[in-house]
Amino acid sequence: MSPANLYYFDNNATTPVAPEVVEAMLPFLTEKWANASSPYRIGREVAKHIETARERVAALINADPEEVVFTSGGTESINAAVQSALLVEPRKRHVVTTAVEHSATLRFCESLEKRGYEVTVLPVGTDGLLDASLLEQAIRPDTAIVSIMWANNETGVVFPVKEIADICRQKAVPFHTDAVQTPGKIALDVQTVGVDLLSLSAHKLYAPKGVGALYIRRGTKYWPYVIGGQQEDGRRGGTESVANIIGFGVAASLAHSKVDDVTRRVGAMRDRLENTILNTIPNTRRNGAEAPRLPNTSNISFGSIEAEGMIVMLDNIGVCVSSGSACTTGSLAPSHVLTAMGINADRARASLRFSLGLYTTEADVDYLVANLPGIISRLSAP
Ligand SMILES: *Cc1c(COP(=O)(O)O)cnc(C)c1O
């Protein structure tokens, strides 16, 4: 999966493509290249495989296959969900979200504000947790949708989605959740939680980039975002990215079957990594609540040592980590997630996110904890 001598601790940014996913995709790049909308046999055969993938993605979240629409990824699904709610209820011009969402939600909401919509951005606590009672007060008669992530990509903090869904249901406002970080890490069930719309991205679960899904609960009014052909039952135009969808299906089954394994095995490695760093490197602190939290994610600040330097030195020895979300790396701005938690700019800039995955080994953790203290002491030398 990974090149030799690579120690990959950035699985929340993207994941390697699982070998069984690559294998399942290959026939759709070689002999099974037909258009799934074509009327002849080879087209119909491809269409059948897309439906199998849809069943697999549906099973991952306990939905019906007809409630799953394939998209180009998490960003499109999120944009589509929010936009649809505004278009189906044109008199409702208010959206509720949180300060720690992915840029796919936050930047989209900013663009809505420029077009005259109103957005309420809920704050989080110093532990990154959301107080659901704030949501209750934020919902207004003209609220078109509530869009709140299931789990945060930077801290791993898990939001009380069931409580949020209950409030939305009671107020008759549709609830969309960005669940991109959750598959294969915690169990996802759209029935028990009661969400109306849910976004997924394949490249966060060991499938290729450029494909995702939007779950649309049966009965939810939906206005398509990408409009063209009648693909996806008229809910998303454009010729299907067949091989990617097939890969996504296989990865969804893989994620579904590995949840317990990840929670136990990856969770134990994450805890060992985190505890070793916190106990052996001075001035380190965990960012975000210890629980509820994804089992694979750890966000730690290192005194006042800038993340950029740590990332470069770790990269030099083959270790991949990031500071905050990949989409903002390269800019010197501190993470908006850590800032929203009341963490000051210096500490936020001194923070690294370690995100483990299915292919992380104990040896990877050993290598990192053996090399990190030296790097930190070199960077802290006056
Ligand atoms: C990666 C990510 C997205 C964006 O998904 P893409 O498929 O890369 O567009 C959205 N939300 C969260 C929480 C993410 O981690």
The ligand as a MOL file (V3000), in Angstrom:
LIG
                    3D

  0  0  0     0  0            999 V3000
M  V30 BEGIN CTAB
M  V30 COUNTS 15 15 0 0 0
M  V30 BEGIN ATOM
M  V30 1 C -12.2230 15.2780 3.6710 0
M  V30 2 C -13.4210 15.8660 4.2940 0
M  V30 3 C -14.4210 16.4820 3.5140 0
M  V30 4 C -14.2880 16.6860 2.0260 0
M  V30 5 O -14.3950 15.4910 1.2840 0
M  V30 6 P -13.8010 15.4290 -0.2040 0
M  V30 7 O -14.2430 14.1100 -0.7330 0
M  V30 8 O -12.3150 15.5380 -0.0730 0
M  V30 9 O -14.4040 16.5710 -0.9600 0
M  V30 10 C -15.5280 16.9690 4.1650 0
M  V30 11 N -15.6780 16.8580 5.4910 0
M  V30 12 C -14.7560 16.2630 6.2710 0
M  V30 13 C -14.9930 16.1480 7.7370 0
M  V30 14 C -13.5920 15.7590 5.7020 0
M  V30 15 O -12.6680 15.1920 6.4800 0
M  V30 END ATOM
M  V30 BEGIN BOND
M  V30 1 1 1 2
M  V30 2 1 2 3
M  V30 3 2 2 14
M  V30 4 1 3 4
M  V30 5 2 3 10
M  V30 6 1 4 5
M  V30 7 1 5 6
M  V30 8 2 6 7
M  V30 9 1 6 8
M  V30 10 1 6 9
M  V30 11 1 10 11
M  V30 12 2 11 12
M  V30 13 1 12 13
M  V30 14 1 12 14
M  V30 15 1 14 15
M  V30 END BOND
M  V30 END CTAB
M  END
